[in-house]
Amino acid sequence: MSDAVAFVGGTVRIGTGSAAEGILIERGAVALVGTRREVLRARPEGAETVELGGRLVVPGFIDAHMHLEELVRSREGVDLRGCASVDELVERASLWSARHPRGPVFGSGWDQERLARYPVRQDLERISTDRPVLLVRVCGHVAALNGRALEELRVGEVVTDPPGGRVGRDGSGRPDGRLFDRALDPLWRYLAENVRPTPESVRSTLDHAASLGLTTLSSMSAGAQEVELAQALAATGPLAVRLRFYVRPDFLYHRFPRRTGDDDPAVAVSGLKLMIDGALGARTAWLEGEYTDAPGERGLPQFDDVRLRAFLAEARHEGLPVALHAIGDRALRQALQALDAVPSVGVPRIEHASMTPPSLRALLEKVQPRLVVQPGFVTSDRWLADRIGVERARWAYAFRSLKGIGLNLAGSSDAPVEPLDPWGGMRAAVDRSDPPATSVADPESLTAEEALSLYTSGGGEALGEPRLGRLTVGSPADLVILNAGSLNEALRSTTSIRETWMKGRRTFHRAALA
């Protein structure tokens, strides 16, 4: 029985701006792209032949920035997305607590803009006083804890805020349950020890990713436990997607599996992730000027220049490319200046790059980092103009302008911050359905083809694996068969994915091809 598969009778988007009638894959790689006749003549004896019936085939999708462990955890904890009041948040968490009577109560997805205020310790005491309650904001840069959780994390002993973080306090100076950015470090350690994803829950999440057309996930700020669990899982059987990790700085010297040459392992560490600032939703993104809706506040920088450049030098010595989280314009300036002074080995990345005013364009053009963006933020950050003002918001998520100066962009979800589904991101990049007077409008819209490239070839470039996200000869046979004959048609469909293939193996199948 041959391990070859021939796909004919449709349109194959190669990922280089061109298309073909068919594609032949052998031994997990692309062997030929060409006409129907060429593919059928080249297929070896015993090859499977898939008739596409006029459907579109595109390269497998890449989510260049997400958080695997947090995503798995969020799928099992309390879903607080869309909560419209603190009372609703308490009700949802209480119902979950009743169904899960042991262990901590963990949830994520709340947004104080919808709740009308931040949830605090007293609110969470209504859920439980004898179990730790830990509820993380949708951005992952703020959490609210009850008294028991504060005790277990020993936050009550904190007298001063940690560098790059803040502990929320009430009128008497006592911790009020809110933790911001680096003040969350004890919470992440606690969750790693007490709310551990199981192999079954990780595999279920990867299967879900394949159902969305994803063939590669890049998990950011990973720790040893996350990478080692993925390795162990891969040893028990093929994974539905390949996994790439960017590790936290405390694991800079850990001996993780890495790629060598053009090999394509199921699991590998691709680089080092450093946080330069926080998030706009939490008002911890580092800005050049003050927040419009919070005079006097400019965010929480995480590094001084000396320490940041020292980390970049160590990463270079260890042979690890760097990915720098920079959302605010001041954070982006610091990141670019550091990369200019200490160039990264391999592909340097800026994560988010949410605010890119014209004053930073010359530095962006000089350094030429890969920008890993989240188009879904365009529709989620409906409060943006209030937070940073209309003038600065004009240059938020300015995808077309950034492409116009020659920068390479990759798309991502930042899941669980946004849903993992890449189609939502592509639609947001094309539609730019910003409310009036928030970030930007039509000038920054992308075409459907450009949006697709964010999640295909752009992702491969950002990972330093340019063969990913393309269907050229020799590339891994990662492809998606769509229930549509065109990309525009697929973008308007709610069931676009027909099949997903990764390295020549079918990882998702919705229905038999007609």
URCORKA-V735177 format. One record per residue. N is the residue number from 1. RES is the residue in one letter. PHI is phi in degrees with one decimal (* if undefined). BURIAL is b if it has 16 or more other ideal C-beta (glycine too) atoms within 10 Angstrom, else e. Layout:
BEGIN
{{N | RES | PHI | BURIAL} {N | RES | PHI | BURIAL}}
END
This chain:
BEGIN
{{1 | M | * | e} {2 | S | -75.3 | e} {3 | D | -96.1 | e} {4 | A | -95.1 | b} {5 | V | -135.4 | b} {6 | A | -110.0 | b} {7 | F | -109.6 | b} {8 | V | -140.6 | b} {9 | G | 87.6 | b} {10 | G | -146.4 | b} {11 | T | -123.8 | b} {12 | V | -108.4 | b} {13 | R | -79.9 | b} {14 | I | -77.0 | b} {15 | G | 101.8 | b} {16 | T | -120.0 | e} {17 | G | 89.6 | e} {18 | S | -120.7 | e} {19 | A | -140.3 | b} {20 | A | -139.0 | b} {21 | E | -86.8 | b} {22 | G | -159.3 | b} {23 | I | -149.2 | b} {24 | L | -115.4 | b} {25 | I | -118.5 | b} {26 | E | -139.9 | b} {27 | R | 50.7 | e} {28 | G | 81.7 | e} {29 | A | -129.3 | b} {30 | V | -75.0 | b} {31 | A | -100.1 | b} {32 | L | -161.8 | b} {33 | V | -125.9 | b} {34 | G | 178.8 | b} {35 | T | -75.2 | e} {36 | R | -56.3 | b} {37 | R | -61.0 | e} {38 | E | -62.5 | b} {39 | V | -67.6 | b} {40 | L | -65.8 | e} {41 | R | -70.0 | e} {42 | A | -86.8 | b} {43 | R | -65.1 | b} {44 | P | -75.3 | e} {45 | E | -60.3 | e} {46 | G | 87.6 | e} {47 | A | -67.9 | b} {48 | E | -75.0 | e} {49 | T | -119.2 | e} {50 | V | -109.0 | b} {51 | E | -85.6 | e} {52 | L | -80.5 | b} {53 | G | 61.8 | e} {54 | G | 83.0 | e} {55 | R | -77.6 | b} {56 | L | -94.6 | b} {57 | V | -115.6 | b} {58 | V | -127.9 | b} {59 | P | -60.7 | b} {60 | G | -59.5 | b} {61 | F | -79.9 | b} {62 | I | -121.8 | b} {63 | D | -98.3 | b} {64 | A | -80.3 | b} {65 | H | -155.7 | b} {66 | M | -148.9 | b} {67 | H | -132.3 | b} {68 | L | -63.9 | b} {69 | E | -61.0 | b} {70 | E | -65.8 | b} {71 | L | -65.4 | b} {72 | V | -60.2 | b} {73 | R | -63.4 | b} {74 | S | -67.7 | b} {75 | R | -69.1 | b} {76 | E | -104.6 | b} {77 | G | -91.0 | b} {78 | V | -76.9 | b} {79 | D | -87.3 | b} {80 | L | -107.0 | b} {81 | R | -62.2 | e} {82 | G | 80.7 | e} {83 | C | -58.2 | b} {84 | A | -100.8 | e} {85 | S | -160.5 | e} {86 | V | -63.6 | b} {87 | D | -60.3 | e} {88 | E | -66.3 | e} {89 | L | -58.1 | b} {90 | V | -61.8 | b} {91 | E | -64.0 | e} {92 | R | -62.3 | b} {93 | A | -66.9 | b} {94 | S | -66.8 | e} {95 | L | -64.4 | e} {96 | W | -63.2 | b} {97 | S | -59.7 | b} {98 | A | -65.8 | e} {99 | R | -80.3 | e} {100 | H | -126.8 | e} {101 | P | -75.5 | e} {102 | R | -120.7 | e} {103 | G | 83.0 | e} {104 | P | -70.1 | b} {105 | V | -96.1 | b} {106 | F | -118.7 | b} {107 | G | -154.6 | b} {108 | S | -155.6 | b} {109 | G | 112.0 | b} {110 | W | -73.7 | b} {111 | D | -140.2 | b} {112 | Q | -62.3 | b} {113 | E | -66.2 | e} {114 | R | -80.9 | b} {115 | L | -78.1 | b} {116 | A | 80.4 | e} {117 | R | -168.1 | e} {118 | Y | -74.6 | b} {119 | P | -73.1 | b} {120 | V | -129.8 | b} {121 | R | -52.1 | b} {122 | Q | -60.9 | e} {123 | D | -64.2 | b} {124 | L | -74.2 | b} {125 | E | -64.6 | e} {126 | R | -69.9 | b} {127 | I | -82.7 | b} {128 | S | -166.6 | b} {129 | T | -110.5 | e} {130 | D | -107.0 | e} {131 | R | -118.6 | b} {132 | P | -62.1 | b} {133 | V | -118.4 | b} {134 | L | -132.7 | b} {135 | L | -119.3 | b} {136 | V | -98.4 | b} {137 | R | -62.3 | b} {138 | V | -55.6 | b} {139 | C | -79.8 | b} {140 | G | 79.2 | b} {141 | H | -108.6 | b} {142 | V | -142.3 | b} {143 | A | -139.9 | b} {144 | A | -117.9 | b} {145 | L | -126.6 | b} {146 | N | -87.6 | b} {147 | G | -61.8 | b} {148 | R | -62.5 | b} {149 | A | -65.6 | b} {150 | L | -60.0 | b} {151 | E | -65.8 | e} {152 | E | -66.3 | b} {153 | L | -87.1 | b} {154 | R | 60.3 | e} {155 | V | -71.1 | b} {156 | G | -61.1 | e} {157 | E | -85.5 | e} {158 | V | -75.2 | b} {159 | V | -97.1 | e} {160 | T | -120.4 | e} {161 | D | -69.4 | b} {162 | P | -70.7 | b} {163 | P | -56.8 | e} {164 | G | 77.1 | b} {165 | G | -143.3 | b} {166 | R | -151.1 | b} {167 | V | -103.0 | b} {168 | G | -65.5 | b} {169 | R | -135.0 | e} {170 | D | -86.7 | e} {171 | G | -61.9 | e} {172 | S | -92.9 | e} {173 | G | 91.5 | e} {174 | R | -81.6 | e} {175 | P | -56.7 | b} {176 | D | -96.8 | b} {177 | G | 102.3 | b} {178 | R | -91.5 | b} {179 | L | -126.0 | b} {180 | F | -119.6 | b} {181 | D | 47.5 | b} {182 | R | -62.9 | b} {183 | A | -68.3 | b} {184 | L | -82.7 | b} {185 | D | -52.7 | e} {186 | P | -62.2 | b} {187 | L | -65.9 | b} {188 | W | -64.4 | b} {189 | R | -65.5 | e} {190 | Y | -62.8 | b} {191 | L | -64.8 | b} {192 | A | -61.3 | b} {193 | E | -90.1 | e} {194 | N | -115.3 | e} {195 | V | -130.1 | b} {196 | R | -85.9 | e} {197 | P | -63.3 | b} {198 | T | -91.1 | e} {199 | P | -55.6 | e} {200 | E | -64.9 | e} {201 | S | -70.6 | e} {202 | V | -67.5 | b} {203 | R | -62.5 | b} {204 | S | -61.7 | b} {205 | T | -66.9 | b} {206 | L | -67.7 | b} {207 | D | -62.8 | e} {208 | H | -61.9 | b} {209 | A | -59.8 | b} {210 | A | -62.9 | b} {211 | S | -67.3 | b} {212 | L | -95.4 | b} {213 | G | 92.4 | b} {214 | L | -82.4 | b} {215 | T | -121.8 | b} {216 | T | -142.7 | b} {217 | L | -121.0 | b} {218 | S | -110.5 | b} {219 | S | -92.2 | b} {220 | M | -102.4 | b} {221 | S | 56.1 | b} {222 | A | -78.5 | b} {223 | G | -111.6 | b} {224 | A | -61.1 | e} {225 | Q | -60.2 | e} {226 | E | -65.1 | b} {227 | V | -67.3 | b} {228 | E | -67.9 | e} {229 | L | -64.5 | b} {230 | A | -63.2 | b} {231 | Q | -59.6 | b} {232 | A | -63.5 | e} {233 | L | -66.4 | b} {234 | A | -63.3 | b} {235 | A | -71.2 | e} {236 | T | -92.7 | e} {237 | G | 160.3 | e} {238 | P | -58.0 | e} {239 | L | -90.3 | b} {240 | A | -72.2 | b} {241 | V | -137.9 | b} {242 | R | -81.4 | b} {243 | L | -121.2 | b} {244 | R | -122.6 | b} {245 | F | -124.9 | b} {246 | Y | -113.2 | b} {247 | V | -90.5 | b} {248 | R | -69.6 | b} {249 | P | -63.0 | b} {250 | D | -71.5 | e} {251 | F | -113.7 | b} {252 | L | -57.6 | e} {253 | Y | -102.1 | e} {254 | H | -72.0 | e} {255 | R | -87.4 | e} {256 | F | -94.3 | b} {257 | P | -69.2 | b} {258 | R | -128.1 | e} {259 | R | -75.1 | e} {260 | T | -129.2 | e} {261 | G | 61.0 | e} {262 | D | -103.6 | e} {263 | D | -68.2 | e} {264 | D | -135.0 | b} {265 | P | -70.5 | e} {266 | A | -66.5 | b} {267 | V | -135.8 | b} {268 | A | -158.3 | b} {269 | V | -91.3 | b} {270 | S | -104.0 | b} {271 | G | 176.4 | b} {272 | L | -112.3 | b} {273 | K | -105.6 | b} {274 | L | -124.8 | b} {275 | M | -94.2 | b} {276 | I | -91.9 | b} {277 | D | -153.8 | b} {278 | G | -105.9 | b} {279 | A | -134.2 | b} {280 | L | -66.9 | b} {281 | G | -61.1 | b} {282 | A | -94.1 | b} {283 | R | 57.7 | b} {284 | T | -112.2 | b} {285 | A | -62.6 | b} {286 | W | -89.5 | b} {287 | L | -108.0 | b} {288 | E | -67.6 | b} {289 | G | -115.4 | e} {290 | E | -76.3 | e} {291 | Y | -67.4 | b} {292 | T | -61.5 | b} {293 | D | -96.1 | e} {294 | A | -151.0 | e} {295 | P | -52.7 | e} {296 | G | 97.3 | e} {297 | E | -98.9 | e} {298 | R | -129.2 | b} {299 | G | 102.9 | b} {300 | L | -124.5 | b} {301 | P | -65.2 | b} {302 | Q | -102.0 | b} {303 | F | -137.0 | b} {304 | D | -88.0 | e} {305 | D | -60.7 | e} {306 | V | -64.3 | e} {307 | R | -67.8 | e} {308 | L | -62.1 | b} {309 | R | -68.8 | b} {310 | A | -65.9 | e} {311 | F | -63.8 | b} {312 | L | -62.6 | b} {313 | A | -65.7 | e} {314 | E | -66.9 | e} {315 | A | -62.4 | b} {316 | R | -61.1 | b} {317 | H | -61.8 | e} {318 | E | -83.5 | e} {319 | G | 75.7 | e} {320 | L | -106.1 | b} {321 | P | -60.2 | b} {322 | V | -115.4 | b} {323 | A | -127.5 | b} {324 | L | -108.1 | b} {325 | H | -73.9 | b} {326 | A | -143.5 | b} {327 | I | -98.1 | b} {328 | G | -75.9 | b} {329 | D | -67.2 | b} {330 | R | -69.2 | b} {331 | A | -64.4 | b} {332 | L | -63.9 | b} {333 | R | -61.4 | b} {334 | Q | -61.7 | b} {335 | A | -63.4 | b} {336 | L | -66.3 | b} {337 | Q | -63.6 | e} {338 | A | -67.7 | b} {339 | L | -67.5 | b} {340 | D | -68.5 | e} {341 | A | -80.6 | e} {342 | V | -129.8 | b} {343 | P | -58.9 | e} {344 | S | -77.0 | b} {345 | V | -74.0 | b} {346 | G | 70.6 | e} {347 | V | -96.1 | b} {348 | P | -78.8 | b} {349 | R | -123.2 | b} {350 | I | -112.2 | b} {351 | E | -89.8 | b} {352 | H | 84.5 | b} {353 | A | 44.4 | b} {354 | S | -67.9 | b} {355 | M | -111.3 | b} {356 | T | -128.2 | b} {357 | P | -66.6 | b} {358 | P | -54.1 | e} {359 | S | -63.5 | e} {360 | L | -102.6 | b} {361 | R | -64.2 | b} {362 | A | -61.8 | e} {363 | L | -68.8 | e} {364 | L | -61.7 | b} {365 | E | -65.3 | e} {366 | K | -70.7 | e} {367 | V | -80.1 | b} {368 | Q | 55.8 | e} {369 | P | -77.3 | b} {370 | R | -78.3 | b} {371 | L | -102.1 | b} {372 | V | -101.1 | b} {373 | V | -108.6 | b} {374 | Q | -127.9 | b} {375 | P | -58.1 | b} {376 | G | -60.0 | b} {377 | F | -64.2 | b} {378 | V | -56.0 | b} {379 | T | -90.1 | b} {380 | S | -76.8 | b} {381 | D | -84.9 | b} {382 | R | -71.1 | e} {383 | W | -96.0 | b} {384 | L | -59.6 | b} {385 | A | -63.7 | b} {386 | D | -67.7 | e} {387 | R | -75.8 | b} {388 | I | -121.1 | b} {389 | G | 90.6 | e} {390 | V | -63.2 | e} {391 | E | -63.0 | e} {392 | R | -72.2 | b} {393 | A | -64.2 | b} {394 | R | -57.5 | b} {395 | W | -106.2 | b} {396 | A | -95.3 | b} {397 | Y | 54.2 | b} {398 | A | -88.6 | b} {399 | F | -63.3 | b} {400 | R | -66.5 | b} {401 | S | -61.6 | b} {402 | L | -68.2 | b} {403 | K | -64.1 | b} {404 | G | -66.6 | e} {405 | I | -100.7 | e} {406 | G | 87.0 | e} {407 | L | -88.1 | b} {408 | N | -90.2 | b} {409 | L | -111.8 | b} {410 | A | -121.8 | b} {411 | G | -99.1 | b} {412 | S | -162.4 | b} {413 | S | -103.4 | b} {414 | D | 61.0 | b} {415 | A | -51.3 | b} {416 | P | -88.2 | b} {417 | V | -60.2 | b} {418 | E | -118.3 | b} {419 | P | -57.0 | e} {420 | L | -66.1 | b} {421 | D | -57.3 | b} {422 | P | -67.0 | b} {423 | W | -64.1 | b} {424 | G | -61.9 | b} {425 | G | -65.7 | b} {426 | M | -63.8 | b} {427 | R | -62.3 | b} {428 | A | -63.8 | b} {429 | A | -67.0 | b} {430 | V | -82.9 | b} {431 | D | -80.2 | b} {432 | R | 45.0 | b} {433 | S | -81.0 | e} {434 | D | -70.2 | b} {435 | P | -63.1 | e} {436 | P | -55.1 | e} {437 | A | 63.6 | e} {438 | T | -102.2 | b} {439 | S | -75.5 | b} {440 | V | -139.2 | b} {441 | A | -126.6 | e} {442 | D | -53.9 | e} {443 | P | -55.7 | e} {444 | E | -105.4 | b} {445 | S | -65.8 | b} {446 | L | -107.5 | b} {447 | T | -74.7 | e} {448 | A | -60.3 | b} {449 | E | -65.0 | e} {450 | E | -66.3 | b} {451 | A | -64.7 | b} {452 | L | -60.3 | b} {453 | S | -64.6 | b} {454 | L | -58.4 | b} {455 | Y | -99.1 | b} {456 | T | -126.0 | b} {457 | S | -62.6 | b} {458 | G | -61.9 | b} {459 | G | -65.4 | b} {460 | G | -61.4 | b} {461 | E | -62.5 | b} {462 | A | -64.0 | b} {463 | L | -82.4 | b} {464 | G | 72.8 | b} {465 | E | -128.5 | b} {466 | P | -64.5 | e} {467 | R | -75.0 | b} {468 | L | -76.7 | b} {469 | G | 81.1 | b} {470 | R | -136.7 | b} {471 | L | -119.0 | b} {472 | T | -98.9 | e} {473 | V | -56.8 | e} {474 | G | 96.7 | e} {475 | S | -73.6 | b} {476 | P | -56.5 | b} {477 | A | -82.0 | b} {478 | D | -101.5 | b} {479 | L | -149.7 | b} {480 | V | -127.6 | b} {481 | I | -96.7 | b} {482 | L | -99.5 | b} {483 | N | -83.3 | b} {484 | A | -161.3 | b} {485 | G | -96.7 | e} {486 | S | -144.9 | e} {487 | L | -68.2 | b} {488 | N | -61.4 | e} {489 | E | -64.4 | e} {490 | A | -63.9 | b} {491 | L | -64.5 | b} {492 | R | -93.8 | e} {493 | S | -97.0 | e} {494 | T | -95.8 | e} {495 | T | -132.2 | e} {496 | S | -74.4 | b} {497 | I | -86.2 | b} {498 | R | -95.0 | b} {499 | E | -145.4 | b} {500 | T | -124.9 | b} {501 | W | -124.2 | b} {502 | M | -131.3 | b} {503 | K | 54.9 | b} {504 | G | 78.6 | b} {505 | R | -118.0 | e} {506 | R | -70.9 | e} {507 | T | -109.4 | b} {508 | F | -151.5 | b} {509 | H | -145.7 | e} {510 | R | -86.0 | e} {511 | A | -160.9 | e} {512 | A | -64.8 | e} {513 | L | -68.9 | b} {514 | A | -86.0 | e}}
END
